[in-house]
Amino acid sequence: MRNGILMGALIVLLVALAAVQPGCSLTQTQSEHAHVYDRVFYHDVYMIPDDVDLLLMLDRPTRLSRWLVTY
């Protein structure tokens, strides 16, 4: 019984891992698919400093309000 549950969990894990592997699809080649992943990764990496600045409130005060906003 326990071996059946473990085998089922292993199969589900392998199917989930196979589903997220980069590869070709009907509309993209493998290199185009990999390029999309690279572009998203680099965009996320470049956004990390902005996210840290926003979290620690180190960014400049906004200029969108006609009222004086000070921190």
C-alpha positions as YAML, in Angstrom:
chain: A
units: angstrom
residues:
- id: 1
  name: MET
  ca: [0.00, 0.00, 0.00]
- id: 2
  name: ARG
  ca: [2.71, 2.42, 0.99]
- id: 3
  name: ASN
  ca: [4.80, 1.58, -2.10]
- id: 4
  name: GLY
  ca: [1.82, 2.36, -4.32]
- id: 5
  name: ILE
  ca: [1.40, 5.78, -2.75]
- id: 6
  name: LEU
  ca: [5.10, 6.54, -3.14]
- id: 7
  name: MET
  ca: [5.08, 5.42, -6.78]
- id: 8
  name: GLY
  ca: [2.01, 7.55, -7.48]
- id: 9
  name: ALA
  ca: [3.65, 10.58, -5.88]
- id: 10
  name: LEU
  ca: [6.82, 9.96, -7.88]
- id: 11
  name: ILE
  ca: [4.87, 9.76, -11.14]
- id: 12
  name: VAL
  ca: [3.03, 12.99, -10.36]
- id: 13
  name: LEU
  ca: [6.35, 14.67, -9.55]
- id: 14
  name: LEU
  ca: [7.94, 13.48, -12.79]
- id: 15
  name: VAL
  ca: [4.96, 14.65, -14.86]
- id: 16
  name: ALA
  ca: [5.06, 18.06, -13.15]
- id: 17
  name: LEU
  ca: [8.79, 18.41, -13.81]
- id: 18
  name: ALA
  ca: [8.36, 17.38, -17.44]
- id: 19
  name: ALA
  ca: [5.59, 19.94, -17.91]
- id: 20
  name: VAL
  ca: [7.81, 22.91, -17.00]
- id: 21
  name: GLN
  ca: [10.87, 21.89, -19.01]
- id: 22
  name: PRO
  ca: [11.72, 24.40, -21.73]
- id: 23
  name: GLY
  ca: [11.31, 22.97, -25.16]
- id: 24
  name: CYS
  ca: [9.62, 23.52, -28.46]
- id: 25
  name: SER
  ca: [5.88, 23.92, -28.87]
- id: 26
  name: LEU
  ca: [3.57, 24.28, -31.85]
- id: 27
  name: THR
  ca: [4.27, 28.01, -32.18]
- id: 28
  name: GLN
  ca: [7.86, 28.38, -30.94]
- id: 29
  name: THR
  ca: [11.14, 26.67, -31.57]
- id: 30
  name: GLN
  ca: [13.31, 25.58, -28.66]
- id: 31
  name: SER
  ca: [15.62, 28.60, -29.06]
- id: 32
  name: GLU
  ca: [12.68, 31.04, -29.12]
- id: 33
  name: HIS
  ca: [11.24, 29.39, -26.01]
- id: 34
  name: ALA
  ca: [14.61, 29.63, -24.23]
- id: 35
  name: HIS
  ca: [14.90, 33.29, -25.28]
- id: 36
  name: VAL
  ca: [11.57, 34.06, -23.58]
- id: 37
  name: TYR
  ca: [12.79, 32.44, -20.33]
- id: 38
  name: ASP
  ca: [16.08, 34.38, -20.52]
- id: 39
  name: ARG
  ca: [14.27, 37.68, -21.11]
- id: 40
  name: VAL
  ca: [11.94, 37.11, -18.13]
- id: 41
  name: PHE
  ca: [14.89, 36.09, -15.91]
- id: 42
  name: TYR
  ca: [16.93, 39.19, -16.77]
- id: 43
  name: HIS
  ca: [13.91, 41.44, -16.29]
- id: 44
  name: ASP
  ca: [13.34, 39.95, -12.83]
- id: 45
  name: VAL
  ca: [17.03, 40.36, -11.92]
- id: 46
  name: TYR
  ca: [17.04, 44.03, -12.93]
- id: 47
  name: MET
  ca: [13.87, 44.67, -10.90]
- id: 48
  name: ILE
  ca: [15.34, 43.38, -7.61]
- id: 49
  name: PRO
  ca: [17.11, 46.68, -6.68]
- id: 50
  name: ASP
  ca: [13.92, 48.64, -7.38]
- id: 51
  name: ASP
  ca: [11.93, 46.25, -5.21]
- id: 52
  name: VAL
  ca: [14.43, 46.58, -2.36]
- id: 53
  name: ASP
  ca: [14.36, 50.38, -2.63]
- id: 54
  name: LEU
  ca: [10.56, 50.34, -2.53]
- id: 55
  name: LEU
  ca: [10.50, 47.94, 0.42]
- id: 56
  name: LEU
  ca: [12.98, 50.02, 2.44]
- id: 57
  name: MET
  ca: [11.43, 53.30, 1.21]
- id: 58
  name: LEU
  ca: [14.75, 54.53, -0.18]
- id: 59
  name: ASP
  ca: [13.29, 55.84, -3.42]
- id: 60
  name: ARG
  ca: [12.63, 59.51, -4.07]
- id: 61
  name: PRO
  ca: [9.33, 61.07, -3.02]
- id: 62
  name: THR
  ca: [6.73, 60.98, -5.74]
- id: 63
  name: ARG
  ca: [6.17, 64.02, -7.96]
- id: 64
  name: LEU
  ca: [2.67, 62.96, -9.00]
- id: 65
  name: SER
  ca: [0.78, 64.98, -6.37]
- id: 66
  name: ARG
  ca: [0.30, 68.72, -6.40]
- id: 67
  name: TRP
  ca: [0.56, 68.61, -2.63]
- id: 68
  name: LEU
  ca: [3.92, 68.56, -0.88]
- id: 69
  name: VAL
  ca: [4.66, 65.02, 0.16]
- id: 70
  name: THR
  ca: [7.46, 64.56, 2.68]
- id: 71
  name: TYR
  ca: [8.62, 61.47, 4.51]
...
